[in-house]
Amino acid sequence: MMRKRFKFYKNDLVRPAPSFRSGFIGWKALADSEIESWREKLHQDILAGRILPHDDAGESHLPPRTKSVEVFYDRVYCVMKGRVRVPHGFSTSSAVEIFDFTTGETIWVSECNLEHI
């Protein structure tokens, strides 16, 4: 079954699709300060003996690059970029970049999860 693709353009107003009204998640890039605070917490946990400096395979812990953000159905979002390739975990994904008027954050969302207003 082929997924229906929508075209989103800059300044389009969108909201989450009706099928994604509860538990809908987008993601955003972490700022350098957030990554640095993660590293400091990791260092403190290693010194306190709560975790090992390496995982079971002997590899060092990598900092997260993105953070999950909740996208609310009752809010309206503005499209900043209609099609972007963004980091998602340690791979890339195709998404739409939207702007949240309430928080002032830029959020990436999969295009199949949005609808035009």
C-alpha positions as CSV (number, residue, x, y, z in Angstrom):
1,M,0.0,0.0,0.0
2,M,1.4,3.4,-1.0
3,R,1.4,6.1,1.6
4,K,-0.3,9.3,0.5
5,R,2.2,12.2,0.4
6,F,1.2,15.8,1.0
7,K,3.0,18.8,-0.3
8,F,3.8,21.3,2.4
9,Y,5.2,24.8,1.6
10,K,6.7,27.5,3.7
11,N,4.1,29.5,5.8
12,D,1.4,26.8,5.4
13,L,-0.6,26.4,8.6
14,V,-0.8,22.8,9.8
15,R,-1.9,20.6,12.7
16,P,-1.5,16.9,13.5
17,A,-3.6,14.6,11.5
18,P,-6.8,13.2,13.3
19,S,-5.3,9.7,13.5
20,F,-2.4,11.1,15.6
21,R,-4.4,13.1,18.2
22,S,-2.9,11.4,21.3
23,G,0.7,10.6,21.9
24,F,2.0,12.4,18.8
25,I,5.7,13.1,19.0
26,G,8.1,15.2,16.9
27,W,11.8,15.8,17.5
28,K,14.3,18.7,17.6
29,A,18.1,19.1,17.6
30,L,19.8,19.5,21.0
31,A,21.6,22.7,21.7
32,D,25.3,22.6,22.6
33,S,24.5,23.5,26.2
34,E,22.1,20.5,26.5
35,I,24.8,18.1,25.1
36,E,27.3,19.6,27.5
37,S,25.0,19.1,30.5
38,W,24.5,15.5,29.4
39,R,28.2,14.9,29.3
40,E,28.6,16.5,32.8
41,K,25.9,14.2,34.2
42,L,27.5,11.2,32.6
43,H,30.9,12.2,34.1
44,Q,29.3,12.5,37.6
45,D,27.6,9.1,37.2
46,I,30.9,7.5,36.2
47,L,32.7,9.0,39.2
48,A,29.9,7.9,41.6
49,G,30.0,4.4,40.2
50,R,26.4,4.4,38.9
51,I,27.4,3.5,35.4
52,L,30.5,2.2,33.6
53,P,32.5,4.5,31.3
54,H,31.9,2.1,28.4
55,D,29.0,-0.1,27.3
56,D,29.1,-3.9,27.2
57,A,30.9,-3.9,23.8
58,G,33.7,-1.6,25.2
59,E,32.5,1.5,23.2
60,S,32.2,4.9,24.8
61,H,28.7,6.4,25.4
62,L,27.6,8.7,22.6
63,P,25.6,11.9,23.4
64,P,22.1,12.2,22.0
65,R,21.7,14.4,19.0
66,T,17.9,14.9,19.1
67,K,15.2,15.2,21.7
68,S,11.5,14.1,21.5
69,V,9.0,16.9,21.7
70,E,5.2,16.6,22.1
71,V,3.1,18.0,19.3
72,F,-0.4,19.0,20.5
73,Y,-3.5,18.6,18.4
74,D,-5.2,21.7,19.6
75,R,-2.3,24.0,18.4
76,V,-1.7,25.4,15.0
77,Y,1.9,25.2,13.6
78,C,3.5,27.1,10.7
79,V,5.7,25.2,8.2
80,M,9.2,26.6,8.1
81,K,10.5,24.0,5.5
82,G,8.4,21.7,3.5
83,R,11.0,18.9,3.1
84,V,14.1,18.4,5.1
85,R,16.5,15.5,5.9
86,V,17.1,15.6,9.6
87,P,19.0,13.4,12.1
88,H,16.8,10.9,13.9
89,G,18.8,8.8,16.3
90,F,22.0,7.9,14.4
91,S,20.4,7.9,10.9
92,T,18.5,10.5,8.9
93,S,14.8,10.8,8.1
94,S,12.6,12.9,5.8
95,A,10.4,15.4,7.7
96,V,8.7,18.7,7.7
97,E,10.1,21.5,9.8
98,I,7.3,23.3,11.8
99,F,7.3,26.3,14.2
100,D,5.4,26.2,17.5
101,F,4.0,29.6,18.2
102,T,3.5,28.8,21.9
103,T,7.0,27.7,22.8
104,G,8.9,29.3,20.0
105,E,10.7,26.0,19.1
106,T,11.3,24.6,15.7
107,I,10.2,20.9,15.5
108,W,10.7,18.2,12.9
109,V,7.6,16.0,12.2
110,S,7.1,13.2,9.7
111,E,5.0,14.6,6.8
112,C,2.4,11.8,7.0
113,N,1.5,13.0,10.5
114,L,0.3,16.5,9.5
115,E,-2.7,17.9,7.7
116,H,-3.4,21.4,6.2
117,I,-5.8,23.7,7.9
